[in-house]
């Protein structure tokens, strides 16, 4: 039986046309129907033995039409497997299980059909169930081969999932870092804003630092000086020099921005 991954049947190629009779369970078969269906099943078995699965499927189809049964449907599904028509086989197996949920043969037919389509995990599940109801050695060997394929699929899926989880963890870590940096940026902006407001609170109307000697108003009427004094660093330097004297001035000797503002102030005095 076909089990190699390279020989998987495409779903589009796995059905029969036209779709066979699935049986009318609402109709009560007559004694004649049962008798004729029995003869057709015998004929189908002979056709299978002679290597004619297509003819056997046709015989089972007529038997199903006359007297639908889980056994006949599962047997026809087995014929479709021999014809490499797994979609049709699975359909018969599903219908057989609707009629008899404990049909081991139907589960095995369905599992083999899933395997032909490369659905290894589903195939193992169905074969497990079929073997648990009615164990047989021939299916056991097939079951193990299908399970090997299934294990590889599950291992690959587990590896893929592990990569996805690792990627999700990295994405969460990056997002957490982004939020932390955003919070730090906002905190710095808030601190700078608070410092600016504090500086403004220490400044007299017109932009003059509080405590400046009288007569300095004309200095601060100069637009260039006002522009410089609106800078927190320059304002702080002026206040430091006002209260700290020469030592404070030495602190800013190498700061061109502060010294430029100081020279402009001195030029107005």
C-alpha positions in Angstrom: 0.0 0.0 0.0 1.2 3.5 -0.9 2.7 5.3 2.1 5.7 7.2 0.8 5.4 11.0 1.1 6.5 11.4 -2.5 3.5 9.3 -3.7 0.8 11.1 -1.9 -2.4 11.4 -4.0 -3.6 14.9 -4.7 -7.1 15.5 -3.3 -8.3 16.6 -6.8 -7.3 13.2 -8.1 -8.7 11.2 -5.2 -12.4 10.9 -6.1 -14.5 9.0 -8.5 -17.0 10.5 -11.0 -19.9 10.2 -10.9 -20.3 10.0 -7.1 -21.6 6.5 -6.3 -24.9 5.7 -4.7 -24.6 6.1 -0.9 -27.8 4.1 -0.2 -31.2 5.3 1.1 -31.5 4.3 4.7 -35.0 5.6 4.9 -36.2 2.8 2.6 -36.8 -0.6 4.1 -35.1 -3.4 2.0 -37.2 -6.4 1.0 -36.1 -10.0 1.5 -35.4 -10.1 -2.2 -33.2 -7.0 -1.8 -31.2 -8.6 1.0 -30.8 -11.8 -1.0 -29.6 -9.9 -4.1 -27.2 -7.7 -2.1 -25.7 -10.9 -0.6 -25.1 -12.3 -4.0 -23.5 -9.0 -5.1 -21.1 -9.0 -2.1 -20.0 -12.5 -3.0 -19.4 -11.4 -6.6 -17.5 -8.3 -5.4 -15.2 -10.6 -3.3 -14.4 -12.7 -6.3 -13.7 -9.6 -8.4 -11.3 -8.4 -5.7 -9.5 -11.7 -5.8 -9.2 -11.5 -9.6 -7.7 -8.0 -9.4 -10.7 -6.1 -10.5 -11.3 -3.4 -7.8 -13.3 -1.3 -10.2 -15.8 -4.1 -10.9 -15.9 -4.9 -7.2 -16.8 -1.3 -6.4 -19.6 -1.4 -9.0 -21.0 -4.6 -7.4 -20.8 -3.1 -3.9 -22.5 0.0 -5.2 -25.5 -2.1 -6.4 -25.5 -3.9 -3.1 -25.6 -0.5 -1.2 -28.5 0.6 -3.4 -30.5 -2.4 -2.6 -29.6 -2.8 1.1 -27.3 -0.2 2.5 -25.0 -1.4 5.3 -21.8 -0.2 7.1 -20.1 -3.4 6.0 -20.9 -2.9 2.3 -19.8 0.8 2.4 -16.6 0.0 4.2 -15.9 -2.8 1.7 -16.5 -0.5 -1.2 -14.2 2.1 0.4 -11.5 -0.5 0.5 -12.0 -1.0 -3.3 -11.5 2.7 -3.8 -8.3 2.5 -1.8 -7.1 -0.1 -4.3 -8.0 2.2 -7.1 -6.0 5.0 -5.4 -9.2 7.1 -4.8 -8.8 8.0 -1.1 -11.4 10.8 -1.2 -14.1 8.4 -2.3 -12.9 5.8 0.3 -13.1 8.3 3.1 -16.6 9.4 2.1 -17.7 5.7 2.3 -16.0 5.2 5.6 -17.6 8.3 7.1 -21.1 7.1 5.9 -20.4 3.6 7.3 -19.5 5.1 10.7 -22.7 7.0 10.7 -24.5 3.7 10.4 -22.2 1.8 12.8 -19.9 4.0 15.0 -17.9 0.8 16.1 -17.0 -0.4 12.6 -13.3 -1.2 12.8 -13.0 -1.7 9.1 -14.5 1.7 8.4 -12.0 3.4 10.7 -9.1 1.5 9.0 -10.4 2.4 5.6 -10.7 6.1 6.6 -7.2 6.0 8.2 -5.7 4.5 5.0 -7.5 7.1 2.9 -6.1 9.9 5.1 -2.6 8.5 4.7 -2.9 8.4 0.9 -3.7 12.1 1.0 -0.7 12.7 3.3 -2.8 13.6 6.3 -0.6 11.6 8.6 -1.8 12.8 12.0 -5.5 12.2 11.1 -4.6 8.8 9.7 -2.9 7.7 12.9 -5.9 8.7 14.9 -8.3 6.7 12.7 -6.0 3.6 12.6 -5.5 3.8 16.4 -9.3 3.6 16.8 -9.7 0.8 14.3 -7.0 -1.3 15.8 -8.3 -0.7 19.3 -11.7 -2.2 18.2 -10.2 -5.1 16.1 -6.5 -5.6 16.0 -4.8 -7.2 13.0 -1.1 -7.7 12.2 -1.4 -6.4 8.6 -2.8 -3.1 9.7 -0.3 -2.9 12.6 2.7 -2.7 10.2 0.9 -0.1 8.1 0.0 1.8 11.3 3.6 2.0 12.4 4.8 3.4 9.1 2.0 6.0 9.1 2.9 6.9 12.7 6.5 7.5 11.7 5.3 10.1 9.1 3.0 11.6 11.7 5.7 11.9 14.3 7.8 13.8 11.8 4.9 16.2 11.1 4.3 16.8 14.7 8.0 17.4 15.4 8.1 19.9 12.6 5.0 21.6 13.9 6.4 21.7 17.4 9.6 23.3 16.1 7.7 25.8 14.1 5.5 26.7 17.1 8.7 27.1 19.2 10.0 29.6 16.7 6.7 31.5 16.7 6.7 31.6 20.5 10.3 32.9 20.5 9.5 35.5 17.9 6.5 36.6 20.0 8.6 36.8 23.1 11.1 39.0 21.2 8.3 41.2 19.9 7.0 41.6 23.5 10.5 42.5 24.7 11.0 45.1 22.0 7.6 46.6 22.8 8.4 46.7 26.5 11.7 48.4 25.7 9.9 50.9 23.4 7.4 51.8 26.1 10.2 52.1 28.7 12.1 54.5 26.5 8.9 56.4 25.7 8.2 56.8 29.4 11.8 58.0 30.1 11.5 60.5 27.2 8.3 61.8 28.6 9.8 62.0 32.1 12.8 64.0 30.8 10.5 66.4 28.9 8.4 66.8 32.1 11.5 67.6 34.1 12.7 70.1 31.5 9.3 71.7 31.5 9.3 71.9 35.3 12.8 73.4 35.3 11.7 76.0 32.7 8.7 77.0 34.8 10.8 77.2 37.9 13.2 79.5 36.1 10.3 81.6 34.9 9.1 81.8 38.5 12.4 83.2 39.5 12.4 85.9 36.8 10.8 89.3 37.1 8.4 90.7 34.6 10.2 91.7 31.3 12.6 88.8 31.5 14.9 90.3 34.2 16.2 87.9 36.8 14.9 88.7 40.3 17.5 90.6 42.4 19.0 92.5 39.4 20.1 96.1 40.3 17.8 98.9 39.4 18.5 100.5 36.0 19.1 97.2 34.2 15.7 97.5 32.4 17.4 99.1 29.4 19.7 96.1 29.1 16.8 93.8 28.7 15.0 96.0 26.2 17.5 94.7 23.6 15.9 91.9 21.5 19.1 90.0 21.1 19.7 90.0 24.9 16.1 89.0 25.5 16.5 86.1 23.0 19.6 85.0 24.9 18.0 85.3 28.3 15.0 83.2 27.2 17.4 80.3 27.1 17.3 78.4 30.4 21.1 77.8 30.4 21.9 81.5 29.9 19.4 82.6 32.4 20.8 80.1 35.0 24.3 81.4 34.2 23.3 85.0 34.8 21.7 84.1 38.1 24.8 82.0 39.2 27.1 85.0 38.3 24.8 87.4 40.2 25.0 85.3 43.4 28.3 83.5 43.0 30.6 86.4 41.9 33.9 85.9 40.0 34.1 82.2 40.8 30.7 81.6 39.1 31.9 83.6 36.1 34.9 81.4 35.8 32.6 78.4 35.5 31.2 79.8 32.3 34.3 81.2 30.7 34.5 78.4 28.1 30.8 78.5 27.3 30.6 80.7 24.1 26.8 81.0 24.3 26.9 82.4 27.9 29.9 84.6 27.3 28.3 86.1 24.1 25.2 87.0 26.1 27.4 88.5 28.9 29.3 90.6 26.4 26.1 92.0 24.9 24.9 92.9 28.4 28.2 94.6 29.3 28.0 96.6 26.0 24.7 98.1 27.2 26.1 99.1 30.5 
